[in-house]
Amino acid sequence: MKVILTEDVRNIGKRLEVKDVSDGYARNFLFPNNLAKPATSNALKELDKEKTALEKGDRELKKRLEEIARTLKERHLEFEVKTGESGEVFGSVTKDMILKGLRDTGLLRTERVEIKLGRPLKELGEHKVKMHLKKGITAELKVIICPQNKNT
């Protein structure tokens, strides 16, 4: 029996794929658990429309993420940290601080970003931070760490 998967099913397939499964498996497991629906001609037409809409959404998302990557490359974030008399740094800049800085400045809104930072930044100066956006798009952000103004 041909079915259209409505969810990912282990060892069968991914969502929106058309698969051939045994009648009993479809009737007794997939249909009752809303994991699939019969692959009728109308359902296949709807599937084509849904796939087209998803592809359009993916293209728009990819375009937006590429735009964000370009913007991140052109911009930088600046963090002030406390320093001692001889220039030693007290504190560090973490992934969470960078993410919060990106959201506060409006560079990111609700996009999910994976910041590649082995350990927190603890040295003054410029640092390049690699970031992975969805859809295989990467970006590099310049993070500048400078000493905190003594008057504040």
C-alpha positions in Angstrom: 0.0 0.0 0.0 1.3 3.4 -0.9 1.2 6.0 1.9 2.3 9.6 2.4 4.2 10.0 5.6 3.0 12.9 7.7 5.9 12.5 10.2 9.4 11.1 10.2 9.1 7.3 10.8 12.2 5.4 11.8 13.4 2.8 9.3 10.6 3.9 6.9 11.2 7.4 5.7 11.0 11.2 6.3 8.0 13.5 6.4 6.2 14.1 3.0 7.8 11.0 1.4 5.6 8.5 -0.5 6.5 5.0 0.7 5.2 1.5 -0.1 4.4 -0.4 3.1 2.4 -3.5 4.0 -1.4 -3.1 4.3 -1.4 -4.3 8.0 1.4 -1.9 9.0 -0.4 1.0 7.5 -3.8 0.2 8.9 -2.6 -1.0 12.4 0.2 1.4 13.1 0.7 4.3 10.7 -2.9 5.5 10.3 -4.0 5.2 13.9 -0.9 7.1 15.1 -1.4 9.8 12.4 2.0 9.0 11.0 0.8 8.6 7.4 -2.2 8.9 5.1 -3.2 6.9 2.1 -1.6 8.1 -1.2 -4.7 8.8 -3.2 -4.6 11.0 -6.3 -6.0 14.0 -4.4 -3.5 13.5 -1.6 -0.6 13.3 -4.1 -1.8 16.6 -5.7 -1.9 18.2 -2.2 1.6 16.8 -1.5 3.0 18.5 -4.6 1.5 21.8 -3.6 2.9 21.5 -0.1 6.3 20.6 -1.3 6.3 23.6 -3.7 5.3 25.9 -0.8 8.1 24.4 1.4 10.7 24.8 -1.3 9.6 28.5 -1.7 9.9 29.0 2.1 13.3 27.3 2.1 14.6 29.6 -0.7 13.3 32.7 1.2 14.9 31.4 4.4 18.2 30.8 2.7 18.2 34.2 1.1 17.5 35.8 4.5 20.3 33.8 6.1 22.8 34.8 3.4 21.8 38.4 3.9 22.4 38.0 7.7 25.8 36.4 7.0 26.8 39.4 4.8 25.7 41.8 7.5 27.6 40.0 10.2 30.8 40.1 8.1 30.5 43.9 7.7 29.7 44.6 11.4 31.4 44.0 14.7 30.4 43.7 18.3 32.3 45.5 21.1 32.5 44.3 24.7 34.1 46.1 27.6 35.8 43.9 30.3 37.4 44.9 33.6 41.1 45.0 33.5 43.8 45.3 36.1 46.6 47.9 36.3 49.0 45.7 34.3 46.4 44.9 31.6 45.2 41.5 32.9 41.6 40.7 32.1 39.0 40.0 34.8 36.1 38.2 33.1 35.5 36.9 29.6 33.1 37.1 26.7 31.0 34.0 26.2 28.8 32.6 23.5 25.7 33.7 25.4 27.0 37.3 25.6 27.8 37.3 21.9 24.3 36.0 21.1 22.7 38.6 23.4 24.7 41.3 21.8 23.6 40.2 18.3 19.9 40.2 19.4 20.2 43.6 21.3 21.8 45.3 18.3 19.1 43.9 16.0 21.5 41.8 13.8 19.5 38.7 14.7 15.9 38.4 15.6 14.6 34.8 16.2 17.1 33.0 14.0 18.9 30.1 15.6 22.7 30.4 15.4 25.4 28.1 16.5 28.4 30.1 17.7 31.7 28.2 17.3 33.8 29.3 20.3 36.1 26.8 21.9 36.3 28.7 25.2 35.3 32.2 26.3 37.4 35.1 25.0 39.7 36.4 27.6 42.2 38.6 25.7 41.9 42.2 24.7 41.7 43.0 20.9 40.0 41.7 17.9 38.7 38.1 17.6 37.1 36.4 14.6 34.1 34.2 15.7 32.7 31.6 13.4 28.9 31.1 13.4 26.8 28.5 11.7 23.3 29.5 10.5 20.8 27.0 9.1 21.0 25.5 5.6 24.8 25.2 5.7 25.4 28.9 5.7 28.3 30.2 7.9 29.3 33.6 8.9 32.2 35.3 10.6 31.8 38.0 13.2 34.4 40.4 14.4 34.3 40.7 18.2 36.4 43.5 19.8 37.2 43.2 23.5 38.4 46.5 25.0 39.2 47.6 28.6 36.3 49.0 30.6 36.4 52.8 31.2 37.6 53.4 34.7 35.1 56.2 35.3 32.0 54.0 35.0 
